[in-house]
Amino acid sequence: MKGAGIREVGGPVEEVDLPEPASLKSDEVLIEVQAAGVANWDDLVRTGAWDVGITPPMALGVEAAGTVRQVGAAVSRFEAGHQVLTHSAPLRHQGAWAERFVAPEAHVARKPVAMEITVAGAFGVPALTAYQVLAAMLNVQAGEAVLIHGAGGVTGGMLAAVAAAMGARVIAVAGARNKERLKQFGATAVLDRDSSWQQAAKRLADGAFPAVVNAVRGATASVLPLVADNGRLATITGDPPASERGIRIGNVYVTADGYALERLAADFANRGLTLPVAAVVGLAQGSSALAEAVAGSPGVVVIDPRQA
Ligand SMILES: NC(=O)c1ccc[n+]([C@@H]2O[C@H](COP(=O)([O-])OP(=O)(O)OC[C@H]3O[C@@H](n4cnc5c(N)ncnc54)[C@H](OP(=O)(O)O)[C@@H]3O)[C@@H](O)[C@H]2O)c1
């Protein structure tokens, strides 16, 4: 089958010929890929900074949506023809930027009918990251004020959407172009990241926040002063500062979870929400798609392997 990926760690993204998935293990689902998310974390896989369990030559990509073609003997939640989405790592066969993708049933979710396939293909990592930060690490409570720094990104926006769904009072810091979308996602206030937003944020939280999330690379230390004494701070950019004032600091990395993903996708679609789509390209454009995602695209970037 055809894919887009690397021939060596650190090498350029190219079209690659890959072996077809062999016979499925009993817990595996074979998905005909219609959309696979391209995002900045794929560059971590390309450069060897994120080990997803396989070695080059390999397709990149850790999230996808498409149609189930075949299931292993022990799979009970899916059958051929179901529309699904997944974030899966470690990888079972190849990355998701390929015609077919194999994932264990436990990493797979039913796609809501109302969710566009392109959106579903790029939903897995951002949604699961947001949920794992807000529910597992921060244990956000209804009515609590939560600051989301970097809410303009795809994962940043999902943090705002999931926090709002948990009943939090969401204060989002983002570029002005994202304001309307974040309000629609349920943010109480959206502060322009190019203003002196820290003063406004403090006013909105009576001085400091019980819970803060950073989604801007290298910026976690800069938001520490906004966290209340004995509060909680989560980063998804791998840069936790040393703790002070009794603050609990979490450095969160996404974990595959098809059951949580199914609930998150259903909730997002039921709220009538969607993600902006910046680009849908074929496998031959994998390299430029990754460059666009790394540069910070105004929405999700997706590979559709059926496109020329
Ligand atoms: N740990 C994990 O498991 C995990 C999971 C997912 C993502 N991540 C990481 O989290 C980060 C964000 O992911 P993403 O999907 O949201 O990225 P993204 O879609 O590429 O968005 C990045 C956004 O950050 C905003 N930004 C940049 N500099 C900023 C600043 N100084 N202040 C406020 N906002 C700023 C920009 O938004 P504006 O348009 O508002 O300017 C930009 O669009 C990435 O580094 C990613 O690798 C980690």
The ligand as an SDF file (V2000), in Angstrom:
LIG
                    3D

 48 52  0  0  0  0  0  0  0  0999 V2000
    1.7190   16.5610   25.2900 N   0  0  0  0  0  0  0  0  0  0  0  0
    0.8720   16.1150   24.3560 C   0  0  0  0  0  0  0  0  0  0  0  0
    0.4380   14.9630   24.3890 O   0  0  0  0  0  0  0  0  0  0  0  0
    0.4250   17.0680   23.2840 C   0  0  0  0  0  0  0  0  0  0  0  0
   -0.7530   16.8200   22.5800 C   0  0  0  0  0  0  0  0  0  0  0  0
   -1.1780   17.7660   21.6410 C   0  0  0  0  0  0  0  0  0  0  0  0
   -0.4180   18.9180   21.4050 C   0  0  0  0  0  0  0  0  0  0  0  0
    0.7430   19.0770   22.0850 N   0  0  0  0  0  0  0  0  0  0  0  0
    1.5730   20.2880   21.8680 C   0  0  0  0  0  0  0  0  0  0  0  0
    0.8360   21.4200   22.2820 O   0  0  0  0  0  0  0  0  0  0  0  0
    1.1700   22.5490   21.4840 C   0  0  0  0  0  0  0  0  0  0  0  0
   -0.0960   23.1780   20.9240 C   0  0  0  0  0  0  0  0  0  0  0  0
   -0.7580   22.2360   20.0920 O   0  0  0  0  0  0  0  0  0  0  0  0
   -1.8600   22.7150   19.0600 P   0  0  0  0  0  0  0  0  0  0  0  0
   -2.4290   21.5230   18.4170 O   0  0  0  0  0  0  0  0  0  0  0  0
   -2.8090   23.6410   19.7260 O   0  0  0  0  0  0  0  0  0  0  0  0
   -0.9230   23.5340   18.0340 O   0  0  0  0  0  0  0  0  0  0  0  0
   -1.3070   24.4060   16.7570 P   0  0  0  0  0  0  0  0  0  0  0  0
   -2.6410   24.0370   16.2540 O   0  0  0  0  0  0  0  0  0  0  0  0
   -0.1330   24.3530   15.8540 O   0  0  0  0  0  0  0  0  0  0  0  0
   -1.4420   25.8690   17.3500 O   0  0  0  0  0  0  0  0  0  0  0  0
   -0.4210   26.6260   17.8200 C   0  0  0  0  0  0  0  0  0  0  0  0
   -1.0720   27.9650   18.2080 C   0  0  0  0  0  0  0  0  0  0  0  0
   -0.4420   28.4990   19.3290 O   0  0  0  0  0  0  0  0  0  0  0  0
   -0.7830   29.8640   19.3650 C   0  0  0  0  0  0  0  0  0  0  0  0
    0.3380   30.6220   19.9020 N   0  0  0  0  0  0  0  0  0  0  0  0
    1.5960   30.6640   19.4440 C   0  0  0  0  0  0  0  0  0  0  0  0
    2.3340   31.4900   20.2160 N   0  0  0  0  0  0  0  0  0  0  0  0
    1.4990   31.9600   21.1830 C   0  0  0  0  0  0  0  0  0  0  0  0
    1.6480   32.8360   22.2790 C   0  0  0  0  0  0  0  0  0  0  0  0
    2.8150   33.4130   22.5570 N   0  0  0  0  0  0  0  0  0  0  0  0
    0.5840   33.0730   23.0760 N   0  0  0  0  0  0  0  0  0  0  0  0
   -0.5940   32.4990   22.8310 C   0  0  0  0  0  0  0  0  0  0  0  0
   -0.8180   31.6750   21.7910 N   0  0  0  0  0  0  0  0  0  0  0  0
    0.2270   31.4040   20.9930 C   0  0  0  0  0  0  0  0  0  0  0  0
   -1.1160   30.3010   17.9510 C   0  0  0  0  0  0  0  0  0  0  0  0
   -2.4830   30.6540   17.9830 O   0  0  0  0  0  0  0  0  0  0  0  0
   -3.1140   32.0530   17.4970 P   0  0  0  0  0  0  0  0  0  0  0  0
   -3.7650   31.7350   16.1960 O   0  0  0  0  0  0  0  0  0  0  0  0
   -4.0860   32.3410   18.5540 O   0  0  0  0  0  0  0  0  0  0  0  0
   -2.0370   33.0710   17.3820 O   0  0  0  0  0  0  0  0  0  0  0  0
   -0.9600   29.0180   17.1550 C   0  0  0  0  0  0  0  0  0  0  0  0
   -1.9610   28.8620   16.2010 O   0  0  0  0  0  0  0  0  0  0  0  0
    2.1410   22.0280   20.4150 C   0  0  0  0  0  0  0  0  0  0  0  0
    3.4590   22.3060   20.8400 O   0  0  0  0  0  0  0  0  0  0  0  0
    1.8900   20.5360   20.4080 C   0  0  0  0  0  0  0  0  0  0  0  0
    3.0000   19.7670   19.9690 O   0  0  0  0  0  0  0  0  0  0  0  0
    1.1820   18.1920   23.0130 C   0  0  0  0  0  0  0  0  0  0  0  0
  1  2  1  0
  2  3  2  0
  2  4  1  0
  4  5  1  0
  4 48  2  0
  5  6  2  0
  6  7  1  0
  7  8  2  0
  8  9  1  0
  8 48  1  0
  9 10  1  0
  9 46  1  0
 10 11  1  0
 11 12  1  0
 11 44  1  0
 12 13  1  0
 13 14  1  0
 14 15  2  0
 14 16  1  0
 14 17  1  0
 17 18  1  0
 18 19  2  0
 18 20  1  0
 18 21  1  0
 21 22  1  0
 22 23  1  0
 23 24  1  0
 23 42  1  0
 24 25  1  0
 25 26  1  0
 25 36  1  0
 26 27  1  0
 26 35  1  0
 27 28  2  0
 28 29  1  0
 29 30  1  0
 29 35  2  0
 30 31  1  0
 30 32  2  0
 32 33  1  0
 33 34  2  0
 34 35  1  0
 36 37  1  0
 36 42  1  0
 37 38  1  0
 38 39  2  0
 38 40  1  0
 38 41  1  0
 42 43  1  0
 44 45  1  0
 44 46  1  0
 46 47  1  0
M  CHG  2   8   1  16  -1
M  END
$$$$
